[in-house]
Amino acid sequence: MKIAVVNHKELESVDGGTTRVRSIVNGLANHGHDVWYSCYGNGNSTSDIPGLLSVVVKKPELRLLRRLGRSLYGSVEGEAAIDILSCNHPLATLRLRSVLSSSGIVQIEQIWSALYPLLYARIRGKTCILDDHNVEALLANRLSDHVSNRKLFGAWAAYV
């Protein structure tokens, strides 16, 4: 079966969440599924996992929104927030439509970075899996004493 997995970063990233996703993708491929791993970035992703094809989707640049985020938030944190939100830009989903529409199952990693791909897959009648966890909210609580704009950060933490 062809399975599309959508995540916000490449499998080569070294962190706990990506290690977990890499293990899931590797297991699916080892069980004979054709896995299309799609992520957002600027490079060309390749993989040495048999049965795994990688697709890197370039996010819209949104330069004006990045500057606005930086000025409203008061630091690079605002620009990073816009970077996360750009994963949810409809243009990014349109770039994934052939992968999503040709897959039997669509697995989305973390709702904040793949809302439109999830909605697109549901509209197309695909079986959808949302693989989400609450690590982001825990991390947000730990960072709350170190942010420059507590009100905006609080709104983001409530969203997560």
N, C-alpha and C positions, 0 to 999 in steps of 0.2 A: 504494500500500500504506500502511496505517496503522502508524506506528512510534511507540512510546512511549519517551521518553528520560527517565530519572530521575537527577536530580543533587541535591546538597545545598544549592545556592544558586541565586539567580535569575540569569538571563542578563545582567542589567544590572550585575552585579558586575564590577569592573575588576581582573583578575588574569590571569596567564598561562593557568591551567587553564580558567577560564571563557571566555576568548577562544578557546581551542582548541575547546571544546564549542560555543560560539556559531557558529564556522565550520563545524563538522560539521552542526549542526542547520540552518543556513542552506543548506548544500549539499544536504542531503536534501530540504528544502522546494523548492529551485530545480529539483530533478530530478522534481518532481511528486508527491512523497510527502506524505501527511497526517501531520504530526508533532505529537504531544502532548508538550510539554515540561513535566515535573512536577518541582517542587522543594519544599523545605521552607522555611517562613517564616511571616510574620504578615500580609503584605500581599496585594494583588491584583496579579498580574503580567499585563502586557499586552505585546504585541509588534507591531512594524510589519512583520514578515517574513510575506509571503503564504504561506498553507499551514501556518502554525504556530499552534497553540493552546496557551496556557499554563495550567497548573493549579498553584496554590500550596496545599500541604498543611500544615496547622498541626500542628506536633509536639506530643506530650503535654508538659505543663509540668514534671512530675516535680520539684516544688519541694523536697520532702524529700530526694530524691537529689542535687539541686544543692547544697543546704546541706551534705549529708554529703560530697560530693565536695570542696567548698571547705574543710571542716574537716579532712578526712583528708589532702588534698594540701597544705593550708596557704596557698592563694591562689586567685585567680580561675582559674588553670590547671585546677584540679579541676572547677570549674563548667563550663568550656569543654569538658572531656572528657565530662561528662554530656550536654552539648548535642549533641556529635557522636554519642554512643551513642543519644540519643533518636531519631535518624533510623532506627535499627534497631528501634524499638518496633513490635510487631505492629499496634497501633492506627493508626500512620501508614500501614502497608501496606494495612490494610482501607479507609482513606480513598482509596487509589489503585486499588482492585480493579476498578472499572468501566473505567478507562483501560487497565489492564494486560490485563484479560480480552478487551477488544475490539480489541486490537492484534495484528498478525501478528508483529511483531518488538519485542522489549523490549531497549533498550540501557541498561545501568546504568553510571553513572560512579562509579568508586571503591568497592571492596568494603566499606570501613568505613562508608560512609554509605547503603548500599542492599542489604544482605544479604537482608532479608526480601522486598523486591520481586523480587529475583533468584530466590529460592526459590519464591515464589508463581508467577512466570511459568514456571519449569521444571515445577512440578507441573501447571500448566494446559497443558503441552505447547507452549509458545511458543518460537520461536527466540530465544535470548538472546545478547546481546553484552556482555561485560564489558570496558569501556574503563578500564584502570587503568594507572598509571605509578608509578615509584618516587621521585617528587619528594618525597613526604611523608617517606620515610625519610631522604633527604638533608637535608631541612630539620630533621628531628628531631636528627640528628647535629650540625648547626650550632648548635642551641639548647641542647644538653645541658649546656653550662657555665653556663647562666643560669637553670636551673630550681631550684625550692625543694625538691622531693622527688625525689631522683635514683633511688631504688628504684622508685617507682611510675612515673616517667617512663621508666625502662629497660624496665619491663613493657609500657608502651604502645608504645614504639619497637620492641620485639620483635614485638608484634602487627602493627604496620604493616608 
